[in-house]
Amino acid sequence: GDLAYFDGLSETILSVGLVKPRTGIFQPHIRQLLVLTTPVDIVILGVSFANSQT
């Protein structure tokens, strides 16, 4: 399968959360939001899943 990664933070990650997005705010394929906090930033990443047959 495919793997995507995010390496856009230079600060230490202090906390991580996985939350359900509010309907109508993000694109329909975004199922969850990965929220990362550092001492200077709050980063929100959209998470989607591809259908796969195994």
mmCIF entry with sequence, helices, sheets and N, C-alpha, C, O atoms, coordinates in Angstrom:
data_MODEL
# 
_entry.id   MODEL 
# 
_entity.id                         1 
_entity.type                       polymer 
_entity.pdbx_number_of_molecules   1 
# 
_entity_poly.entity_id                      1 
_entity_poly.type                           'polypeptide(L)' 
_entity_poly.nstd_linkage                   no 
_entity_poly.nstd_monomer                   no 
_entity_poly.pdbx_seq_one_letter_code       GDLAYFDGLSETILSVGLVKPRTGIFQPHIRQLLVLTTPVDIVILGVSFANSQT 
_entity_poly.pdbx_seq_one_letter_code_can   GDLAYFDGLSETILSVGLVKPRTGIFQPHIRQLLVLTTPVDIVILGVSFANSQT 
_entity_poly.pdbx_strand_id                 A 
# 
loop_
_entity_poly_seq.entity_id 
_entity_poly_seq.num 
_entity_poly_seq.mon_id 
_entity_poly_seq.hetero 
1 1  GLY n 
1 2  ASP n 
1 3  LEU n 
1 4  ALA n 
1 5  TYR n 
1 6  PHE n 
1 7  ASP n 
1 8  GLY n 
1 9  LEU n 
1 10 SER n 
1 11 GLU n 
1 12 THR n 
1 13 ILE n 
1 14 LEU n 
1 15 SER n 
1 16 VAL n 
1 17 GLY n 
1 18 LEU n 
1 19 VAL n 
1 20 LYS n 
1 21 PRO n 
1 22 ARG n 
1 23 THR n 
1 24 GLY n 
1 25 ILE n 
1 26 PHE n 
1 27 GLN n 
1 28 PRO n 
1 29 HIS n 
1 30 ILE n 
1 31 ARG n 
1 32 GLN n 
1 33 LEU n 
1 34 LEU n 
1 35 VAL n 
1 36 LEU n 
1 37 THR n 
1 38 THR n 
1 39 PRO n 
1 40 VAL n 
1 41 ASP n 
1 42 ILE n 
1 43 VAL n 
1 44 ILE n 
1 45 LEU n 
1 46 GLY n 
1 47 VAL n 
1 48 SER n 
1 49 PHE n 
1 50 ALA n 
1 51 ASN n 
1 52 SER n 
1 53 GLN n 
1 54 THR n 
# 
_struct_asym.id          A 
_struct_asym.entity_id   1 
# 
_struct_sheet.id               AA1 
_struct_sheet.type             ? 
_struct_sheet.number_strands   3 
_struct_sheet.details          ? 
# 
loop_
_struct_sheet_order.sheet_id 
_struct_sheet_order.range_id_1 
_struct_sheet_order.range_id_2 
_struct_sheet_order.offset 
_struct_sheet_order.sense 
AA1 1 2 ? anti-parallel 
AA1 2 3 ? anti-parallel 
# 
loop_
_struct_sheet_range.sheet_id 
_struct_sheet_range.id 
_struct_sheet_range.beg_label_comp_id 
_struct_sheet_range.beg_label_asym_id 
_struct_sheet_range.beg_label_seq_id 
_struct_sheet_range.pdbx_beg_PDB_ins_code 
_struct_sheet_range.end_label_comp_id 
_struct_sheet_range.end_label_asym_id 
_struct_sheet_range.end_label_seq_id 
_struct_sheet_range.pdbx_end_PDB_ins_code 
_struct_sheet_range.beg_auth_comp_id 
_struct_sheet_range.beg_auth_asym_id 
_struct_sheet_range.beg_auth_seq_id 
_struct_sheet_range.end_auth_comp_id 
_struct_sheet_range.end_auth_asym_id 
_struct_sheet_range.end_auth_seq_id 
AA1 1 SER A 15 ? VAL A 19 ? SER A 15 VAL A 19 
AA1 2 GLN A 32 ? THR A 37 ? GLN A 32 THR A 37 
AA1 3 ILE A 42 ? VAL A 47 ? ILE A 42 VAL A 47 
# 
loop_
_atom_site.group_PDB 
_atom_site.id 
_atom_site.type_symbol 
_atom_site.label_atom_id 
_atom_site.label_alt_id 
_atom_site.label_comp_id 
_atom_site.label_asym_id 
_atom_site.label_entity_id 
_atom_site.label_seq_id 
_atom_site.pdbx_PDB_ins_code 
_atom_site.Cartn_x 
_atom_site.Cartn_y 
_atom_site.Cartn_z 
_atom_site.occupancy 
_atom_site.B_iso_or_equiv 
_atom_site.pdbx_formal_charge 
_atom_site.auth_seq_id 
_atom_site.auth_comp_id 
_atom_site.auth_asym_id 
_atom_site.auth_atom_id 
_atom_site.pdbx_PDB_model_num 
ATOM 1   N N  . GLY A 1 1  ? 0.818   -1.189 0.000  1.00 0.00 ? 1  GLY A N  1 
ATOM 2   C CA . GLY A 1 1  ? 0.000   0.000  0.000  1.00 0.00 ? 1  GLY A CA 1 
ATOM 3   C C  . GLY A 1 1  ? 0.858   1.247  0.000  1.00 0.00 ? 1  GLY A C  1 
ATOM 4   O O  . GLY A 1 1  ? 2.083   1.181  0.109  1.00 0.00 ? 1  GLY A O  1 
ATOM 5   N N  . ASP A 1 2  ? 0.215   2.351  -0.120 1.00 0.00 ? 2  ASP A N  1 
ATOM 6   C CA . ASP A 1 2  ? 0.891   3.644  -0.123 1.00 0.00 ? 2  ASP A CA 1 
ATOM 7   C C  . ASP A 1 2  ? 1.039   4.179  1.291  1.00 0.00 ? 2  ASP A C  1 
ATOM 8   O O  . ASP A 1 2  ? 0.219   3.900  2.166  1.00 0.00 ? 2  ASP A O  1 
ATOM 9   N N  . LEU A 1 3  ? 2.083   4.944  1.498  1.00 0.00 ? 3  LEU A N  1 
ATOM 10  C CA . LEU A 1 3  ? 2.331   5.590  2.779  1.00 0.00 ? 3  LEU A CA 1 
ATOM 11  C C  . LEU A 1 3  ? 2.653   7.048  2.511  1.00 0.00 ? 3  LEU A C  1 
ATOM 12  O O  . LEU A 1 3  ? 3.498   7.362  1.673  1.00 0.00 ? 3  LEU A O  1 
ATOM 13  N N  . ALA A 1 4  ? 1.981   7.933  3.221  1.00 0.00 ? 4  ALA A N  1 
ATOM 14  C CA . ALA A 1 4  ? 2.270   9.363  3.115  1.00 0.00 ? 4  ALA A CA 1 
ATOM 15  C C  . ALA A 1 4  ? 2.821   9.824  4.455  1.00 0.00 ? 4  ALA A C  1 
ATOM 16  O O  . ALA A 1 4  ? 2.434   9.310  5.504  1.00 0.00 ? 4  ALA A O  1 
ATOM 17  N N  . TYR A 1 5  ? 3.724   10.791 4.415  1.00 0.00 ? 5  TYR A N  1 
ATOM 18  C CA . TYR A 1 5  ? 4.265   11.305 5.661  1.00 0.00 ? 5  TYR A CA 1 
ATOM 19  C C  . TYR A 1 5  ? 4.369   12.817 5.593  1.00 0.00 ? 5  TYR A C  1 
ATOM 20  O O  . TYR A 1 5  ? 4.360   13.407 4.513  1.00 0.00 ? 5  TYR A O  1 
ATOM 21  N N  . PHE A 1 6  ? 4.467   13.434 6.760  1.00 0.00 ? 6  PHE A N  1 
ATOM 22  C CA . PHE A 1 6  ? 4.563   14.883 6.891  1.00 0.00 ? 6  PHE A CA 1 
ATOM 23  C C  . PHE A 1 6  ? 5.807   15.186 7.705  1.00 0.00 ? 6  PHE A C  1 
ATOM 24  O O  . PHE A 1 6  ? 5.934   14.739 8.845  1.00 0.00 ? 6  PHE A O  1 
ATOM 25  N N  . ASP A 1 7  ? 6.724   15.943 7.125  1.00 0.00 ? 7  ASP A N  1 
ATOM 26  C CA . ASP A 1 7  ? 7.948   16.295 7.846  1.00 0.00 ? 7  ASP A CA 1 
ATOM 27  C C  . ASP A 1 7  ? 8.143   17.810 7.866  1.00 0.00 ? 7  ASP A C  1 
ATOM 28  O O  . ASP A 1 7  ? 9.269   18.300 7.776  1.00 0.00 ? 7  ASP A O  1 
ATOM 29  N N  . GLY A 1 8  ? 7.045   18.540 7.985  1.00 0.00 ? 8  GLY A N  1 
ATOM 30  C CA . GLY A 1 8  ? 7.095   19.991 7.915  1.00 0.00 ? 8  GLY A CA 1 
ATOM 31  C C  . GLY A 1 8  ? 7.254   20.700 9.243  1.00 0.00 ? 8  GLY A C  1 
ATOM 32  O O  . GLY A 1 8  ? 7.096   21.919 9.300  1.00 0.00 ? 8  GLY A O  1 
ATOM 33  N N  . LEU A 1 9  ? 7.560   19.988 10.306 1.00 0.00 ? 9  LEU A N  1 
ATOM 34  C CA . LEU A 1 9  ? 7.731   20.623 11.613 1.00 0.00 ? 9  LEU A CA 1 
ATOM 35  C C  . LEU A 1 9  ? 9.192   20.594 12.029 1.00 0.00 ? 9  LEU A C  1 
ATOM 36  O O  . LEU A 1 9  ? 9.855   19.560 11.944 1.00 0.00 ? 9  LEU A O  1 
ATOM 37  N N  . SER A 1 10 ? 9.683   21.737 12.480 1.00 0.00 ? 10 SER A N  1 
ATOM 38  C CA . SER A 1 10 ? 11.049  21.776 12.994 1.00 0.00 ? 10 SER A CA 1 
ATOM 39  C C  . SER A 1 10 ? 11.060  21.805 14.518 1.00 0.00 ? 10 SER A C  1 
ATOM 40  O O  . SER A 1 10 ? 12.101  21.583 15.136 1.00 0.00 ? 10 SER A O  1 
ATOM 41  N N  . GLU A 1 11 ? 9.911   22.078 15.126 1.00 0.00 ? 11 GLU A N  1 
ATOM 42  C CA . GLU A 1 11 ? 9.787   22.124 16.584 1.00 0.00 ? 11 GLU A CA 1 
ATOM 43  C C  . GLU A 1 11 ? 9.385   20.754 17.133 1.00 0.00 ? 11 GLU A C  1 
ATOM 44  O O  . GLU A 1 11 ? 8.921   19.892 16.386 1.00 0.00 ? 11 GLU A O  1 
ATOM 45  N N  . THR A 1 12 ? 9.564   20.563 18.423 1.00 0.00 ? 12 THR A N  1 
ATOM 46  C CA . THR A 1 12 ? 9.160   19.340 19.099 1.00 0.00 ? 12 THR A CA 1 
ATOM 47  C C  . THR A 1 12 ? 7.641   19.277 19.201 1.00 0.00 ? 12 THR A C  1 
ATOM 48  O O  . THR A 1 12 ? 7.001   20.259 19.577 1.00 0.00 ? 12 THR A O  1 
ATOM 49  N N  . ILE A 1 13 ? 7.064   18.126 18.869 1.00 0.00 ? 13 ILE A N  1 
ATOM 50  C CA . ILE A 1 13 ? 5.621   17.933 18.999 1.00 0.00 ? 13 ILE A CA 1 
ATOM 51  C C  . ILE A 1 13 ? 5.299   17.715 20.472 1.00 0.00 ? 13 ILE A C  1 
ATOM 52  O O  . ILE A 1 13 ? 5.861   16.830 21.117 1.00 0.00 ? 13 ILE A O  1 
ATOM 53  N N  . LEU A 1 14 ? 4.377   18.542 21.002 1.00 0.00 ? 14 LEU A N  1 
ATOM 54  C CA . LEU A 1 14 ? 3.989   18.442 22.404 1.00 0.00 ? 14 LEU A CA 1 
ATOM 55  C C  . LEU A 1 14 ? 2.749   17.582 22.604 1.00 0.00 ? 14 LEU A C  1 
ATOM 56  O O  . LEU A 1 14 ? 2.636   16.875 23.605 1.00 0.00 ? 14 LEU A O  1 
ATOM 57  N N  . SER A 1 15 ? 1.819   17.641 21.654 1.00 0.00 ? 15 SER A N  1 
ATOM 58  C CA . SER A 1 15 ? 0.611   16.827 21.776 1.00 0.00 ? 15 SER A CA 1 
ATOM 59  C C  . SER A 1 15 ? 0.058   16.501 20.401 1.00 0.00 ? 15 SER A C  1 
ATOM 60  O O  . SER A 1 15 ? 0.316   17.192 19.415 1.00 0.00 ? 15 SER A O  1 
ATOM 61  N N  . VAL A 1 16 ? -0.719  15.412 20.370 1.00 0.00 ? 16 VAL A N  1 
ATOM 62  C CA . VAL A 1 16 ? -1.321  14.923 19.130 1.00 0.00 ? 16 VAL A CA 1 
ATOM 63  C C  . VAL A 1 16 ? -2.761  14.548 19.435 1.00 0.00 ? 16 VAL A C  1 
ATOM 64  O O  . VAL A 1 16 ? -3.053  13.964 20.479 1.00 0.00 ? 16 VAL A O  1 
ATOM 65  N N  . GLY A 1 17 ? -3.663  14.889 18.515 1.00 0.00 ? 17 GLY A N  1 
ATOM 66  C CA . GLY A 1 17 ? -5.059  14.508 18.676 1.00 0.00 ? 17 GLY A CA 1 
ATOM 67  C C  . GLY A 1 17 ? -5.644  14.076 17.349 1.00 0.00 ? 17 GLY A C  1 
ATOM 68  O O  . GLY A 1 17 ? -5.219  14.543 16.292 1.00 0.00 ? 17 GLY A O  1 
ATOM 69  N N  . LEU A 1 18 ? -6.619  13.185 17.405 1.00 0.00 ? 18 LEU A N  1 
ATOM 70  C CA . LEU A 1 18 ? -7.335  12.739 16.220 1.00 0.00 ? 18 LEU A CA 1 
ATOM 71  C C  . LEU A 1 18 ? -8.799  13.075 16.445 1.00 0.00 ? 18 LEU A C  1 
ATOM 72  O O  . LEU A 1 18 ? -9.420  12.553 17.371 1.00 0.00 ? 18 LEU A O  1 
ATOM 73  N N  . VAL A 1 19 ? -9.361  13.948 15.602 1.00 0.00 ? 19 VAL A N  1 
ATOM 74  C CA . VAL A 1 19 ? -10.727 14.425 15.805 1.00 0.00 ? 19 VAL A CA 1 
ATOM 75  C C  . VAL A 1 19 ? -11.534 14.300 14.516 1.00 0.00 ? 19 VAL A C  1 
ATOM 76  O O  . VAL A 1 19 ? -10.978 14.279 13.418 1.00 0.00 ? 19 VAL A O  1 
ATOM 77  N N  . LYS A 1 20 ? -12.848 14.219 14.671 1.00 0.00 ? 20 LYS A N  1 
ATOM 78  C CA . LYS A 1 20 ? -13.747 14.163 13.528 1.00 0.00 ? 20 LYS A CA 1 
ATOM 79  C C  . LYS A 1 20 ? -14.041 15.589 13.071 1.00 0.00 ? 20 LYS A C  1 
ATOM 80  O O  . LYS A 1 20 ? -14.397 16.437 13.889 1.00 0.00 ? 20 LYS A O  1 
ATOM 81  N N  . PRO A 1 21 ? -13.896 15.865 11.765 1.00 0.00 ? 21 PRO A N  1 
ATOM 82  C CA . PRO A 1 21 ? -14.148 17.223 11.280 1.00 0.00 ? 21 PRO A CA 1 
ATOM 83  C C  . PRO A 1 21 ? -15.639 17.543 11.228 1.00 0.00 ? 21 PRO A C  1 
ATOM 84  O O  . PRO A 1 21 ? -16.477 16.652 11.083 1.00 0.00 ? 21 PRO A O  1 
ATOM 85  N N  . ARG A 1 22 ? -15.947 18.809 11.346 1.00 0.00 ? 22 ARG A N  1 
ATOM 86  C CA . ARG A 1 22 ? -17.320 19.268 11.208 1.00 0.00 ? 22 ARG A CA 1 
ATOM 87  C C  . ARG A 1 22 ? -17.753 19.134 9.744  1.00 0.00 ? 22 ARG A C  1 
ATOM 88  O O  . ARG A 1 22 ? -16.986 19.462 8.839  1.00 0.00 ? 22 ARG A O  1 
ATOM 89  N N  . THR A 1 23 ? -18.961 18.662 9.515  1.00 0.00 ? 23 THR A N  1 
ATOM 90  C CA . THR A 1 23 ? -19.479 18.469 8.161  1.00 0.00 ? 23 THR A CA 1 
ATOM 91  C C  . THR A 1 23 ? -19.529 19.795 7.403  1.00 0.00 ? 23 THR A C  1 
ATOM 92  O O  . THR A 1 23 ? -19.965 20.812 7.942  1.00 0.00 ? 23 THR A O  1 
ATOM 93  N N  . GLY A 1 24 ? -19.079 19.772 6.148  1.00 0.00 ? 24 GLY A N  1 
ATOM 94  C CA . GLY A 1 24 ? -19.154 20.942 5.287  1.00 0.00 ? 24 GLY A CA 1 
ATOM 95  C C  . GLY A 1 24 ? -17.969 21.881 5.361  1.00 0.00 ? 24 GLY A C  1 
ATOM 96  O O  . GLY A 1 24 ? -17.901 22.831 4.581  1.00 0.00 ? 24 GLY A O  1 
ATOM 97  N N  . ILE A 1 25 ? -17.029 21.653 6.272  1.00 0.00 ? 25 ILE A N  1 
ATOM 98  C CA . ILE A 1 25 ? -15.866 22.532 6.411  1.00 0.00 ? 25 ILE A CA 1 
ATOM 99  C C  . ILE A 1 25 ? -14.717 22.054 5.519  1.00 0.00 ? 25 ILE A C  1 
ATOM 100 O O  . ILE A 1 25 ? -14.070 22.860 4.850  1.00 0.00 ? 25 ILE A O  1 
ATOM 101 N N  . PHE A 1 26 ? -14.469 20.755 5.512  1.00 0.00 ? 26 PHE A N  1 
ATOM 102 C CA . PHE A 1 26 ? -13.385 20.168 4.726  1.00 0.00 ? 26 PHE A CA 1 
ATOM 103 C C  . PHE A 1 26 ? -13.966 19.395 3.548  1.00 0.00 ? 26 PHE A C  1 
ATOM 104 O O  . PHE A 1 26 ? -15.176 19.176 3.481  1.00 0.00 ? 26 PHE A O  1 
ATOM 105 N N  . GLN A 1 27 ? -13.117 18.986 2.632  1.00 0.00 ? 27 GLN A N  1 
ATOM 106 C CA . GLN A 1 27 ? -13.547 18.174 1.502  1.00 0.00 ? 27 GLN A CA 1 
ATOM 107 C C  . GLN A 1 27 ? -14.177 16.875 2.020  1.00 0.00 ? 27 GLN A C  1 
ATOM 108 O O  . GLN A 1 27 ? -13.773 16.378 3.071  1.00 0.00 ? 27 GLN A O  1 
ATOM 109 N N  . PRO A 1 28 ? -15.158 16.321 1.301  1.00 0.00 ? 28 PRO A N  1 
ATOM 110 C CA . PRO A 1 28 ? -15.876 15.131 1.791  1.00 0.00 ? 28 PRO A CA 1 
ATOM 111 C C  . PRO A 1 28 ? -14.997 13.905 2.044  1.00 0.00 ? 28 PRO A C  1 
ATOM 112 O O  . PRO A 1 28 ? -15.353 13.065 2.871  1.00 0.00 ? 28 PRO A O  1 
ATOM 113 N N  . HIS A 1 29 ? -13.855 13.778 1.351  1.00 0.00 ? 29 HIS A N  1 
ATOM 114 C CA . HIS A 1 29 ? -13.003 12.596 1.545  1.00 0.00 ? 29 HIS A CA 1 
ATOM 115 C C  . HIS A 1 29 ? -12.174 12.661 2.829  1.00 0.00 ? 29 HIS A C  1 
ATOM 116 O O  . HIS A 1 29 ? -11.561 11.663 3.207  1.00 0.00 ? 29 HIS A O  1 
ATOM 117 N N  . ILE A 1 30 ? -12.141 13.801 3.503  1.00 0.00 ? 30 ILE A N  1 
ATOM 118 C CA . ILE A 1 30 ? -11.407 13.922 4.771  1.00 0.00 ? 30 ILE A CA 1 
ATOM 119 C C  . ILE A 1 30 ? -12.252 13.309 5.880  1.00 0.00 ? 30 ILE A C  1 
ATOM 120 O O  . ILE A 1 30 ? -13.322 13.819 6.212  1.00 0.00 ? 30 ILE A O  1 
ATOM 121 N N  . ARG A 1 31 ? -11.763 12.211 6.449  1.00 0.00 ? 31 ARG A N  1 
ATOM 122 C CA . ARG A 1 31 ? -12.514 11.466 7.472  1.00 0.00 ? 31 ARG A CA 1 
ATOM 123 C C  . ARG A 1 31 ? -12.139 11.861 8.898  1.00 0.00 ? 31 ARG A C  1 
ATOM 124 O O  . ARG A 1 31 ? -12.982 11.828 9.795  1.00 0.00 ? 31 ARG A O  1 
ATOM 125 N N  . GLN A 1 32 ? -10.890 12.232 9.108  1.00 0.00 ? 32 GLN A N  1 
ATOM 126 C CA . GLN A 1 32 ? -10.401 12.615 10.431 1.00 0.00 ? 32 GLN A CA 1 
ATOM 127 C C  . GLN A 1 32 ? -9.437  13.777 10.272 1.00 0.00 ? 32 GLN A C  1 
ATOM 128 O O  . GLN A 1 32 ? -8.940  14.040 9.177  1.00 0.00 ? 32 GLN A O  1 
ATOM 129 N N  . LEU A 1 33 ? -9.175  14.473 11.376 1.00 0.00 ? 33 LEU A N  1 
ATOM 130 C CA . LEU A 1 33 ? -8.161  15.522 11.407 1.00 0.00 ? 33 LEU A CA 1 
ATOM 131 C C  . LEU A 1 33 ? -7.101  15.121 12.419 1.00 0.00 ? 33 LEU A C  1 
ATOM 132 O O  . LEU A 1 33 ? -7.417  14.752 13.550 1.00 0.00 ? 33 LEU A O  1 
ATOM 133 N N  . LEU A 1 34 ? -5.855  15.196 12.009 1.00 0.00 ? 34 LEU A N  1 
ATOM 134 C CA . LEU A 1 34 ? -4.734  14.955 12.902 1.00 0.00 ? 34 LEU A CA 1 
ATOM 135 C C  . LEU A 1 34 ? -4.234  16.322 13.348 1.00 0.00 ? 34 LEU A C  1 
ATOM 136 O O  . LEU A 1 34 ? -3.755  17.111 12.534 1.00 0.00 ? 34 LEU A O  1 
ATOM 137 N N  . VAL A 1 35 ? -4.347  16.599 14.635 1.00 0.00 ? 35 VAL A N  1 
ATOM 138 C CA . VAL A 1 35 ? -3.969  17.904 15.182 1.00 0.00 ? 35 VAL A CA 1 
ATOM 139 C C  . VAL A 1 35 ? -2.663  17.747 15.953 1.00 0.00 ? 35 VAL A C  1 
ATOM 140 O O  . VAL A 1 35 ? -2.575  16.949 16.886 1.00 0.00 ? 35 VAL A O  1 
ATOM 141 N N  . LEU A 1 36 ? -1.656  18.512 15.557 1.00 0.00 ? 36 LEU A N  1 
ATOM 142 C CA . LEU A 1 36 ? -0.337  18.483 16.196 1.00 0.00 ? 36 LEU A CA 1 
ATOM 143 C C  . LEU A 1 36 ? -0.070  19.850 16.803 1.00 0.00 ? 36 LEU A C  1 
ATOM 144 O O  . LEU A 1 36 ? -0.336  20.874 16.174 1.00 0.00 ? 36 LEU A O  1 
ATOM 145 N N  . THR A 1 37 ? 0.458   19.871 18.026 1.00 0.00 ? 37 THR A N  1 
ATOM 146 C CA . THR A 1 37 ? 0.844   21.148 18.626 1.00 0.00 ? 37 THR A CA 1 
ATOM 147 C C  . THR A 1 37 ? 2.321   21.120 18.990 1.00 0.00 ? 37 THR A C  1 
ATOM 148 O O  . THR A 1 37 ? 2.851   20.111 19.454 1.00 0.00 ? 37 THR A O  1 
ATOM 149 N N  . THR A 1 38 ? 2.969   22.259 18.766 1.00 0.00 ? 38 THR A N  1 
ATOM 150 C CA . THR A 1 38 ? 4.354   22.486 19.163 1.00 0.00 ? 38 THR A CA 1 
ATOM 151 C C  . THR A 1 38 ? 4.349   23.720 20.049 1.00 0.00 ? 38 THR A C  1 
ATOM 152 O O  . THR A 1 38 ? 3.289   24.315 20.245 1.00 0.00 ? 38 THR A O  1 
ATOM 153 N N  . PRO A 1 39 ? 5.480   24.127 20.588 1.00 0.00 ? 39 PRO A N  1 
ATOM 154 C CA . PRO A 1 39 ? 5.500   25.353 21.393 1.00 0.00 ? 39 PRO A CA 1 
ATOM 155 C C  . PRO A 1 39 ? 5.080   26.603 20.610 1.00 0.00 ? 39 PRO A C  1 
ATOM 156 O O  . PRO A 1 39 ? 4.679   27.597 21.215 1.00 0.00 ? 39 PRO A O  1 
ATOM 157 N N  . VAL A 1 40 ? 5.166   26.568 19.279 1.00 0.00 ? 40 VAL A N  1 
ATOM 158 C CA . VAL A 1 40 ? 4.862   27.770 18.492 1.00 0.00 ? 40 VAL A CA 1 
ATOM 159 C C  . VAL A 1 40 ? 3.780   27.576 17.431 1.00 0.00 ? 40 VAL A C  1 
ATOM 160 O O  . VAL A 1 40 ? 3.335   28.560 16.841 1.00 0.00 ? 40 VAL A O  1 
ATOM 161 N N  . ASP A 1 41 ? 3.343   26.349 17.167 1.00 0.00 ? 41 ASP A N  1 
ATOM 162 C CA . ASP A 1 41 ? 2.396   26.091 16.083 1.00 0.00 ? 41 ASP A CA 1 
ATOM 163 C C  . ASP A 1 41 ? 1.288   25.139 16.498 1.00 0.00 ? 41 ASP A C  1 
ATOM 164 O O  . ASP A 1 41 ? 1.450   24.315 17.398 1.00 0.00 ? 41 ASP A O  1 
ATOM 165 N N  . ILE A 1 42 ? 0.157   25.275 15.817 1.00 0.00 ? 42 ILE A N  1 
ATOM 166 C CA . ILE A 1 42 ? -0.905  24.276 15.819 1.00 0.00 ? 42 ILE A CA 1 
ATOM 167 C C  . ILE A 1 42 ? -1.089  23.877 14.360 1.00 0.00 ? 42 ILE A C  1 
ATOM 168 O O  . ILE A 1 42 ? -1.381  24.726 13.517 1.00 0.00 ? 42 ILE A O  1 
ATOM 169 N N  . VAL A 1 43 ? -0.922  22.595 14.057 1.00 0.00 ? 43 VAL A N  1 
ATOM 170 C CA . VAL A 1 43 ? -1.000  22.101 12.684 1.00 0.00 ? 43 VAL A CA 1 
ATOM 171 C C  . VAL A 1 43 ? -2.174  21.135 12.590 1.00 0.00 ? 43 VAL A C  1 
ATOM 172 O O  . VAL A 1 43 ? -2.310  20.231 13.415 1.00 0.00 ? 43 VAL A O  1 
ATOM 173 N N  . ILE A 1 44 ? -3.022  21.330 11.580 1.00 0.00 ? 44 ILE A N  1 
ATOM 174 C CA . ILE A 1 44 ? -4.168  20.455 11.348 1.00 0.00 ? 44 ILE A CA 1 
ATOM 175 C C  . ILE A 1 44 ? -3.983  19.783 9.991  1.00 0.00 ? 44 ILE A C  1 
ATOM 176 O O  . ILE A 1 44 ? -3.878  20.452 8.963  1.00 0.00 ? 44 ILE A O  1 
ATOM 177 N N  . LEU A 1 45 ? -3.943  18.454 10.001 1.00 0.00 ? 45 LEU A N  1 
ATOM 178 C CA . LEU A 1 45 ? -3.755  17.675 8.778  1.00 0.00 ? 45 LEU A CA 1 
ATOM 179 C C  . LEU A 1 45 ? -5.002  16.836 8.521  1.00 0.00 ? 45 LEU A C  1 
ATOM 180 O O  . LEU A 1 45 ? -5.491  16.155 9.423  1.00 0.00 ? 45 LEU A O  1 
ATOM 181 N N  . GLY A 1 46 ? -5.515  16.882 7.297  1.00 0.00 ? 46 GLY A N  1 
ATOM 182 C CA . GLY A 1 46 ? -6.654  16.054 6.931  1.00 0.00 ? 46 GLY A CA 1 
ATOM 183 C C  . GLY A 1 46 ? -6.215  14.629 6.659  1.00 0.00 ? 46 GLY A C  1 
ATOM 184 O O  . GLY A 1 46 ? -5.190  14.396 6.019  1.00 0.00 ? 46 GLY A O  1 
ATOM 185 N N  . VAL A 1 47 ? -6.998  13.673 7.148  1.00 0.00 ? 47 VAL A N  1 
ATOM 186 C CA . VAL A 1 47 ? -6.690  12.253 6.973  1.00 0.00 ? 47 VAL A CA 1 
ATOM 187 C C  . VAL A 1 47 ? -7.800  11.615 6.141  1.00 0.00 ? 47 VAL A C  1 
ATOM 188 O O  . VAL A 1 47 ? -8.983  11.758 6.451  1.00 0.00 ? 47 VAL A O  1 
ATOM 189 N N  . SER A 1 48 ? -7.404  10.911 5.085  1.00 0.00 ? 48 SER A N  1 
ATOM 190 C CA . SER A 1 48 ? -8.372  10.177 4.270  1.00 0.00 ? 48 SER A CA 1 
ATOM 191 C C  . SER A 1 48 ? -7.875  8.746  4.101  1.00 0.00 ? 48 SER A C  1 
ATOM 192 O O  . SER A 1 48 ? -6.691  8.459  4.274  1.00 0.00 ? 48 SER A O  1 
ATOM 193 N N  . PHE A 1 49 ? -8.788  7.868  3.764  1.00 0.00 ? 49 PHE A N  1 
ATOM 194 C CA . PHE A 1 49 ? -8.461  6.458  3.601  1.00 0.00 ? 49 PHE A CA 1 
ATOM 195 C C  . PHE A 1 49 ? -8.903  6.006  2.224  1.00 0.00 ? 49 PHE A C  1 
ATOM 196 O O  . PHE A 1 49 ? -10.004 6.334  1.780  1.00 0.00 ? 49 PHE A O  1 
ATOM 197 N N  . ALA A 1 50 ? -8.057  5.259  1.551  1.00 0.00 ? 50 ALA A N  1 
ATOM 198 C CA . ALA A 1 50 ? -8.401  4.695  0.251  1.00 0.00 ? 50 ALA A CA 1 
ATOM 199 C C  . ALA A 1 50 ? -9.071  3.345  0.464  1.00 0.00 ? 50 ALA A C  1 
ATOM 200 O O  . ALA A 1 50 ? -8.693  2.595  1.364  1.00 0.00 ? 50 ALA A O  1 
ATOM 201 N N  . ASN A 1 51 ? -10.051 3.039  -0.350 1.00 0.00 ? 51 ASN A N  1 
ATOM 202 C CA . ASN A 1 51 ? -10.657 1.707  -0.304 1.00 0.00 ? 51 ASN A CA 1 
ATOM 203 C C  . ASN A 1 51 ? -9.666  0.715  -0.883 1.00 0.00 ? 51 ASN A C  1 
ATOM 204 O O  . ASN A 1 51 ? -9.086  0.952  -1.942 1.00 0.00 ? 51 ASN A O  1 
ATOM 205 N N  . SER A 1 52 ? -9.475  -0.391 -0.190 1.00 0.00 ? 52 SER A N  1 
ATOM 206 C CA . SER A 1 52 ? -8.544  -1.396 -0.702 1.00 0.00 ? 52 SER A CA 1 
ATOM 207 C C  . SER A 1 52 ? -9.148  -2.780 -0.549 1.00 0.00 ? 52 SER A C  1 
ATOM 208 O O  . SER A 1 52 ? -9.847  -3.063 0.423  1.00 0.00 ? 52 SER A O  1 
ATOM 209 N N  . GLN A 1 53 ? -8.876  -3.617 -1.498 1.00 0.00 ? 53 GLN A N  1 
ATOM 210 C CA . GLN A 1 53 ? -9.310  -5.009 -1.483 1.00 0.00 ? 53 GLN A CA 1 
ATOM 211 C C  . GLN A 1 53 ? -8.085  -5.868 -1.216 1.00 0.00 ? 53 GLN A C  1 
ATOM 212 O O  . GLN A 1 53 ? -7.132  -5.838 -1.994 1.00 0.00 ? 53 GLN A O  1 
ATOM 213 N N  . THR A 1 54 ? -8.092  -6.636 -0.129 1.00 0.00 ? 54 THR A N  1 
ATOM 214 C CA . THR A 1 54 ? -6.946  -7.496 0.177  1.00 0.00 ? 54 THR A CA 1 
ATOM 215 C C  . THR A 1 54 ? -7.359  -8.939 0.248  1.00 0.00 ? 54 THR A C  1 
ATOM 216 O O  . THR A 1 54 ? -6.523  -9.809 0.496  1.00 0.00 ? 54 THR A O  1 
# 
